[in-house]
Amino acid sequence: MEQGKDVLNVYYRFSPESQGKGFAREATTAAIEWGRKECPYLPVVAIIDPANTASIRLAEKLGFTLDAGSGVPGDYDVYRL
């Protein structure tokens, strides 16, 4: 849930030695495809620490955009497809 509404929350976390190899992008793309097929009525979001620039870059490459005004300032931002 995000702001009291059901959503599909994309989450990825990889060990440092696994980062930069495309695993997060591949896994997230597959998860988004599955979610859109199985739950097309739910929005897809990524809840990201604003300091996590690598996660933000990946989300933006996947088509997510910052939902200004959502999230908790200084804690997390919400990106939506």
N, C-alpha and C positions, 0 to 999 in steps of 0.2 A: 504494500500500500504506500501511496505517496499522497500527502495532503488529504488523507481519508478516502482516497479513491483507489480502486484496483488498477494495477499496472503490471506490465512485465518489466522487471528490473534486470537489466543486463549487468553482470558482474564478472570481472576477470581479475585474476591475481596470479602472477607467475614468479618463480624464484629469479633472482637477478641473472643467474647463468642461462636462463631460458628466454630472457627478454631480448627483443630486437630480432627475433627469428620468424615472426609472422604468426606465432601460435595464437596469440590473443585475437588478432584480426580474423583468422580462420575460424576459431571457435565461436567468436561473437557473431560472425556472419551466419554460421550454421544455426546458432540459437535464435537469431532474429528471423530467419526463414522458417524455422519450426514454429516460433511464436505466432507469426503472421498466418500460418496455415491452421494451427490448432486453436488459436484465440484471436481471430482477426478483429474482434471488437475491443480489445484492450490496447491502450497506447504502450509504446516501448520507450523506456527511459533508462538513463544511466545516471546514477547518483555519484558524484565525483568530488573529492577533496579539491578545492580550488588551487592548492599548491602542487597537485599531481599533474604537471604539465604533459607528461608522456601519456597519461590516460585521457586527458582532454584532447590531445592531438589525435589519438586513435579514434575516439568518439567522433570527432569532426570528420576524419577521413571516411568513417562509416555513414556519414550523413546526419549525425546528431547536431542539434543546435542548442545553444544555451537558452533556457527558459527563464528569462530575466524575471526576478521577483519570486521565483520558486527556490526552495532550499532554505538553508539556515546560514545567514551571513557569517563568514569566517569558519564555518564547519563543513558545509557541502553545498554544491550547486546541482541543479537538475538540468540535464540535457535530454532533449526529446527528438524522436524521429518524426 
